[in-house]
Amino acid sequence: MIPVQQHLLLNHLPIISVIFGSVILLIGMLFHLKQVKIVGLAMFVFAAIMFFPTMYTGEKVEHVVGDQPGVARYLIEEHEEIAERTELIIDLLAAMALITILAIVTDKKISKWLIRITLIISFISIYFVVQTGHSGGQIRRPELRIEK
C-alpha cells in the first residue's frame, strides 16, 4: 500500500473516534453507566494513538501530492498547520481521558468533574478534527474550497 492510500485509510479514524467517543461518553454520563463512560474515554486514547501514523503518512503524502497539477501547495501547508494544532488538543484529550479512567476505576469523587471537563475538551476536539479533515479534503476536492 502506498503512502497516499495509507493516509486516506488512517485519517478518518481520529475524526470518527473523537465524535463517537464524545457521544458514548455523553450517553454514559446521562445514564450513569460506568463501563460506557470508560469506553467513550478509551475512544479518545485510541484517537490520539491513531493520530501519530496519520501525521506520519501525511508527511510522506505531502511530497507526492504537492507536485501534482491542480494541487495548491498553500492548501497542503494550511492542512499541516491545522493538523499540528489538532494533535495538541487530541493529546490533551487523551491525557485527560487516561486520568479520568484512573479516577473512575479507583472510585474517586473527582471523577464526575473530570468526566465533565473531558467531555468539554472532546467537544472542542470535534471542531479541530473536523477542520483538519475538511482542510485535507480541500487539497484534492476543489468543490470543498470556500473562496475567501
C-alpha positions in Angstrom: 0.0 0.0 0.0 1.4 3.4 -1.0 1.5 6.3 1.5 -1.4 8.1 -0.1 -3.6 5.0 0.4 -2.3 4.6 4.0 -3.1 8.3 4.8 -6.5 8.1 3.3 -7.3 5.0 5.3 -6.0 6.3 8.6 -7.1 9.9 8.5 -10.7 9.1 9.2 -10.0 7.1 12.4 -9.1 10.0 14.7 -12.1 12.0 13.5 -14.6 9.2 14.0 -13.1 8.1 17.3 -13.4 11.6 18.8 -17.0 12.0 17.6 -18.2 8.6 18.7 -16.2 8.8 21.9 -18.0 12.1 22.8 -21.4 10.6 22.1 -20.6 7.4 24.0 -19.2 9.4 27.0 -22.3 11.6 27.0 -24.6 8.6 27.0 -22.6 7.1 29.8 -23.0 10.3 31.8 -26.7 10.7 31.1 -27.5 7.1 32.1 -24.8 6.8 34.9 -23.1 3.8 33.2 -19.5 3.4 34.4 -18.4 0.9 31.7 -19.9 3.1 28.9 -18.0 6.1 30.2 -14.8 4.1 30.2 -15.4 3.0 26.6 -16.0 6.6 25.5 -12.8 7.7 27.2 -10.9 4.9 25.7 -12.0 6.1 22.2 -10.2 9.3 22.9 -7.0 7.5 23.7 -7.4 5.4 20.5 -7.9 8.7 18.5 -4.6 10.0 19.9 -2.8 6.8 19.1 -4.1 6.8 15.5 -3.1 10.4 15.1 0.6 9.5 15.1 0.5 7.2 12.0 -1.9 9.6 10.3 0.6 12.5 10.7 3.5 10.3 9.6 1.8 9.2 6.4 0.7 12.8 5.8 4.3 13.9 5.8 5.0 11.3 3.1 2.0 12.2 1.1 2.9 15.9 1.1 5.9 15.3 -1.1 3.9 13.1 -3.6 0.7 15.2 -3.9 2.4 18.6 -3.7 3.9 18.3 -7.1 0.8 17.2 -8.9 -1.1 19.6 -11.2 -4.1 21.2 -9.8 -2.9 21.0 -6.2 -2.3 24.3 -4.4 0.8 24.0 -2.2 -0.6 26.5 0.3 -3.5 24.2 1.0 -1.1 21.4 2.0 0.7 23.8 4.3 -2.5 25.0 5.8 -3.7 21.4 6.3 -0.4 20.6 8.0 -0.7 23.6 10.4 -4.2 22.7 11.3 -3.3 19.1 11.9 -0.4 20.1 14.2 -2.8 22.2 16.3 -5.3 19.4 16.4 -2.6 17.0 17.6 -2.0 19.1 20.7 -5.7 19.2 21.6 -6.1 15.4 20.9 -3.1 14.7 23.1 -4.6 16.8 25.9 -7.9 15.0 25.4 -6.2 11.6 25.6 -4.2 12.6 28.7 -7.5 13.8 30.4 -9.2 10.6 29.3 -6.5 8.5 30.9 -6.6 10.5 34.2 -10.4 10.2 34.2 -10.4 6.5 33.6 -8.0 6.1 36.5 -10.3 8.2 38.7 -13.4 6.2 37.7 -11.7 2.8 38.3 -10.4 3.9 41.7 -13.8 5.4 42.6 -12.5 8.9 43.2 -15.2 11.5 43.8 -13.4 13.9 41.5 -14.2 11.6 38.6 -17.6 13.4 38.0 -15.8 16.7 37.4 -13.0 15.1 35.3 -15.7 13.5 33.1 -17.3 16.8 32.5 -14.0 18.6 31.8 -13.0 15.8 29.4 -16.4 16.0 27.6 -15.9 19.7 27.1 -12.4 19.1 25.7 -13.9 16.4 23.5 -16.4 18.9 22.0 -13.6 21.3 21.3 -11.6 18.5 19.8 -14.5 17.7 17.4 -14.2 21.1 16.0 -10.5 20.7 15.4 -10.6 17.2 13.9 -13.4 18.3 11.5 -11.4 21.3 10.5 -8.4 19.1 9.9 -10.4 16.7 7.8 -12.0 19.5 5.8 -8.8 21.2 5.1 -7.3 17.9 3.9 -10.3 17.3 1.7 -9.8 20.7 0.0 -6.4 19.7 -1.3 -7.8 17.3 -3.9 -11.5 18.3 -3.9 -11.9 21.9 -5.3 -15.7 21.8 -4.7 -14.9 21.9 -0.9 -12.9 25.1 -1.2 -14.5 28.2 0.2 -13.5 31.2 -1.7 -12.3 34.0 0.6 
